[in-house]
Amino acid sequence: MKKRRRIGLILLLALAVLLTLPFLRPGARRPVTTPIRSYRDPGEHQFESLELRRGKHEDLLVLAFSGGGTRAAAFSYGVLETLRRIKISQGGQEIRLLDEVDVVFGVSGGSFTALAYGLYGEKLFDEYERRFLKRDVQGELTWRVLNPMNWRALVSTGWGRSELAANYYDEILFHGATFADLQRAGGPAIAVGATDLATGSRLVFFPQNFDIMCADLSRFRIARAAAASSAVPVVLSPLTIDNYGGSCGYREPEWIRPFLESTHPPRPAGRVLKRLEELRAIDEAGRDRYLHLVDGAVSDNLGLRGVLDYLEAFEALKGSGLPTPLDHVRRILVLVVNSVSSPSFDWNASENPPGSMAVLTKAAGVPVDRYANESVELLKDIDTRWQMLREMRDRFARSGEAMPAYLANAPEADITPIEVSFQALKDEVERKRLNQLPTSFHLPDDDVDHLRSAAAKILLESPELRRALGDEWAGVDQVQKGR
């Protein structure tokens, strides 16, 4: 009986579509990115704006929020809640570790938490749970797609399901805010990423990336950035933006020219130069007039590739004896908030292979997850390399021998990656429960609360975080525990 009803509903829906299609005409206009008419060089390093806006200090605290739908949004939110509770002692005063955050990178589900925190700051803790985390975002989007009132818009040129999703995100969370509003909020720098479908390259919603396209990021709606960053291929349509590259007189930053002009640029500059090649392709608007963006997790599921570019650019500049905005930094803490799940399968217990849909889903996820783990290891390798450079420098200094320039300019900062992932949970039952949570934009309220509690437990018990903070650890605020 239930099967007949289901078939009947499908037939009715199909009939409604067939009857409506002849009358459908484009009913919406795709938002057009505002062009920059004349480029103005900000006179800054490409990554200088990622500095803490509260003045120079010796610590740099970076958060990287992974993809994973509501699972990622809730888990990263739990990390923010916990950083709000952790107190550190500096200069005889106790301050919250949350207030020391300099940069937040986010992709896919993690981009919602990153953008919302950057926009709302402290107000986030009063409203985010109700307005987003404990809402059936996926169900409401599905019904909007099925609603005949939206079909005229959905057949409009360049206007697909992701634009519909962006409008929905504006209704429930962002309320038309733009990146200019995000800048005025005055919190940490927020960098969320999407993936260019044609090339597989990352596109980060950051002024420097949009300058290359001669596009004005300040007028770009935050909701559209979140929609692009979470546009899961097939499930949601690519989000289209305009590329005006080559029309505004854009000039590459001065700091990168020594590497471009050198026949043998320092090795750490390799990643930076490779990234520059990707961005230069965007500068050719005659060939790529539009960019079609999909889920940022496709190219960077942990949001860590931007961190790696950032650190190796610093190392290349430092090793060449050039000034950098991070010369004063002595400690870099990178919280890798990884909500990638590892559900168990019994495929290898059966002679029959899994079905086509299961194979497709797994094939799409495995490379992304493995690349994410590799990014963490690369971060650790950079720290090890910097330590070795300092040790070699000190040996040369003691021996009195002539010292190569790259050793004399060895980075002084220590990098401490702090992994916050389900694998760190000691409770096997809880770990298995979280690993079975799907990647969707709707989870039961109880699962959302478990994710937040798990993030707190992992972070508070992290030996890496305790070692990094050392004597600065001043305890945990129990008053906000239930917030």
Secondary structure, 3 states (H helix, E strand, C coil): CHHHHHHHHHHHHHHHHHHHHHHCCCCCCCCCCCECCCCCCCCCCCCHHHCCCCCCCCEEEEEEECCCHHHHHHHHHHHHHHHHHEEEEECCEEEEHHHHEEEEEEECHHHHHHHHHHHHHHHHHHHHHHHHHCCCHHHHHHHHHHCHHHHHHHCCCCCCHHHHHHHHHHHHHHCCCEHHHHHHHCCCEEEEEEEECCCCCEEECCHHHHHHCCECHHHCEHHHHHHHHCCCECCECCEEEECCCCCCCCCCCHHHHHHHHCCCCCCCHHHHHHHHHHHHHHCCCCCCCEEEEECHHHCCCCCCHHHHHHHHHHHHHHHCCCCCCCCCCCEEEEEEEECCCCCCCCHHHCCCCCCHHHHHHHHHHHHHHHHHHHHHHHHHHHHHHHHHHHHHHHHHHHHCCCCCHHHHCCCCCEEEEEEEEHHHCCCHHHHHHHHCCCCCCCCCHHHHHHHHHHHHHHHHCCHHHHHHHHHHEEEECCCCCCC
